[in-house]
């Protein structure tokens, strides 16, 4: 089949960035903005994404739907799409691009397939095109080549082959390192600050671990992402447990991101982070609860 119209749900930082770059590469990108925030509406409009009304309208008009959400919403959205597929008689291909475990990916695939849709297991690695990145949408499953039609249109689509779960599994083990390390860095700095050892730690890292200290500077903007990484760490923990490896490391990372999300700067989002704040000021703010 030829993909000309892509439905994107939802137009967050990654979703709107992907939708925008597909528009600029000649595709029609649509969404439903019912119940969405003003920020989501603004992002969709600025990227040329068309609001077609209801989810049924997205399902019937799309040649391919990309689900790009926080992990906690992935199954619920798939259920809503499945109900729409049944109502409309559509057989739309549906790519779950969320940071979910292979087991969750299989579950979502069963939901979509039972309704008559075509399921694609996908995992996104890389930043949003809003920031100039070209993210990689790893794809697996029987219908992976449908998603591959978007390759070179502002995103890269490596097709892994094999069963559902390979693409989502790769995303899990990759993010276990990158975002897991970010949680370790944040929790270490927060502990050092609480013990009155922040300056001492920074001085020692400057002397013995300058590359690590440079990587830890990422903590300065992590407040904008923490809320969405909680569920991702929980999915990684489940992935590790299913592989017979302790889930505790990433369960702890989820707790760290929850603490940051609940902090005085936890409501920041991409584009609203205070760029003038020092790393120490950021860590101090993470130790203060929002309601204090």
N, C-alpha and C positions, 0 to 999 in steps of 0.2 A: 504494500500500500504506500501511497505518497502522503506524507504529513505536511499539511498546509496550515492547519489551525491547531494551536496548542492551548489547552486549558491549564492554567497555573493556579494552584491553591496552596498557599496564599501569598499575597504580595508583601511579605516581610523583606528583610534586608537581602537574603539570598533569592527568594522567589521573585521579587521585583527586579533584581539585577539580572537574573536569568531571563525573565520575560522581556526585559528591555533589550538585551543583546540579541535575542531571537527576533524581535521586531525589527531591529536595525539590520538583520540579515535576511529580511524579506518575508518572514512568517507573520501570520496573524495570531496574536496572543490574547486570550480572553480569560475572564475570571468572573466570580460573583462577589460583589462587595456588600451583600446583605449582612448586617450585623458586624461589619468590620469597623475598626477604629478610624478616626480622621487621619492618623498617620498612614495607615494602610491605603486608604483612598488616595491620599496625596502621592504616595509612592507609585501606585498603579497609574495614575494620570500622567505623572512626569515621565514614566517609562513607555508610554504609548500602549498600555494594556487596556483592553476594552472591557467595560462592565456590561455583561449581557443579561444581568438580572438574577435569575434563580440558578440553583445547582442543576436542575433539570435542563436548563438552557445551555449550561456549560457542557453537560454530558452529551447532549444531542448534537451540539455544534462542533465538538472537538474531534480531531483525528487522533489525538493523544492527550492524556491528562497527566500532568506532573504534580504529585503530592509532595509539597515542600513545607513541612510544618515542624513544630516542636514534637518530640517523640510521643509525648503523652496524648497528643491529638491524632496520631496516625491511624490507630485502629478505628476510632470513632468516625473519622472522616471516610475511611474505606467502607464502613458500614453504611454511611449516608450515600456514598456513590453507588454501592451495590443496590440499595433500595431504588435509587434513581434509574439505574440500568434496567431493573425489572419494570418500573413504571413506564419507561420510554421505549423499551425494546431495543436499546442500543447495545452494541458489542464493542464499545470503545476500549482501546488499549489503555491501561492504567499503570503508571510507573510509580511505585513507592520509593521516593528518594530520601526518606527520613533516616535518622540515626537510630536504627532499631536493631535488635539482635536477630540472628538468623531465624530463631524460633518465632519471633514476632513477625518477621517477613513471611514465613511460611503461613502463619495464621492469616495475615492480610491477603496473601495469594489465594487461600482457600475461600475467603469471603468474596473476593472479586470474581473468581472462577465460577463459584456456585451460582452467582447471579447472571453469568453469561458473558462477562468481560474477559479481556486478555491481560494477564498480569505480567509485569516486568519488575524484577528485583533490582534496585539501583542503590548506589551509595555515593554520596558526593564527597570528594576530597579537594580542598582548595578554597580560596576566598571568593567573595561575591564579585561578579562583573561590575557592580557599582563602584568598586575600588580598583578596577582595571585588571582584575584577575581572570584567568581562564580556568574555571573549575573542571575537574574530571568527574564525569558521571559513569562510574563503573556499572556495567549491566550484566545480568545473568538471567537464565531462564529461557523458556521456549521462544518468547517473543522479543528477546533482547535487541534483535536487529531493527525493530521498529524505532526504538529509542536511538539507535545508531544513525538514523537519518538526520539527527540534529548535530552530528559530529562536524566540527569545523564551522559551525554557525554561532560562534562566540563561546561555545563550550566544547570540551573534548569528551568523546564517549568510547572508552575502551570496552570492548565486549569480551567478557571473561569466558563465556561458554559454561557448560555445566548446569547444575540444578539451581533452583531458587535457594538463596541463602549465601551463595558465594560472594556476591557483591556487598550485601549488607554485612557479612562477616568481615570482609576486608576493611570496610569503614570502621567497624568496631575495634579491630586490633590496631588500626592506624591511630584512631582518636584516643585509644587507651594510652598511647605514648604521648601524643601532642597535648591533649587537654588534661590527661592524667598528670603530666608533668606540670602543667599550669596550676593545677590544684595543689600539688606538692609545694611549688614555689610560693603560692599565696599563703598556704597554711604555715609554712616555715617562717615567712616574713611576719605574719600576724603573731606567731608565738614569740619570735624575737622581740617584737615591739612590746608585747605584754610583759616580757621579762626585763625590759629596759636594756636590751642587748642589740637593738637595731643597728646603731652606728658601729658597734664592734663587729657585727656580722658583715656588714657592708665593707668595712676596712679589710677584713680577712679575705673576703671574696675578691676584692680588688687586687689583693696580693697573690692569691693562690688559684682562684677560679674565675678569671675575668670573663671567659665565654659563658659560664653559668650565670654570672651577674648580668651580663647583657641579655640573656634569655629571660631572666627574672623581671626585666623592665616591662615585659608584656602584662604583668600584673596591674600596671597603671591604668589599663583600659578594660580589664576583665569584668568590671562591674556591668558593662553593657551586654555581656554575653552570659553571665552566671545563671540567670533565670532559665535559659534554654538548655544549659549544659547539665542541669540537675537530672532530668530524665534521661539524657544521653549516658551519663555515668551509671545510672541504674540499669540501662540496657546493656552496657558493657559488663557490669557486674554479673548480670544474668548470663551473658555470653561466656564469660570465664567459668562460671559455675557449671554450665552445660558441658564445658570442655574438661571438667574435673580439676580446675584451677581455682584457688581461693577467690571469692568475689569481694572480700573485705577491703582490698585496696581501693577499688573504685566505688564501693559503697561509702567509704570514707570520703572520697573525692566528691561524691554527691552531697554529703553533709557540709563540706567546705563551701561548695557553690551555693547551697541553701543559705548558709550563714551570710555570705556576701550578698545574695539576693535580698535578704531581710535587713541588710545594713542601711546606714544613712545615705549611701550612694547606689543602692541596689535598683533604684528606679531609672538610672541612666540607661540610655540606649545608644546605638551607633549614631554618631552625629551630635550627641548631646554631652559626651564626656568632656569634663574640664581638662583641656589640654595644658593648662598652666599649673596644674597640681603636681607636686613632687611625688615620687614613689612613697616616701615616708608619710606624707599627708594622706595618700590613697589608703595605705595600710591602716593608718590611724582611723580613718573614716569607716573602714570595713569592720572595725571592732566596736562601732557604735550602732546600736539597733535603730531602725527607722523611727520607732515610736518614742524614743528617748528625747 
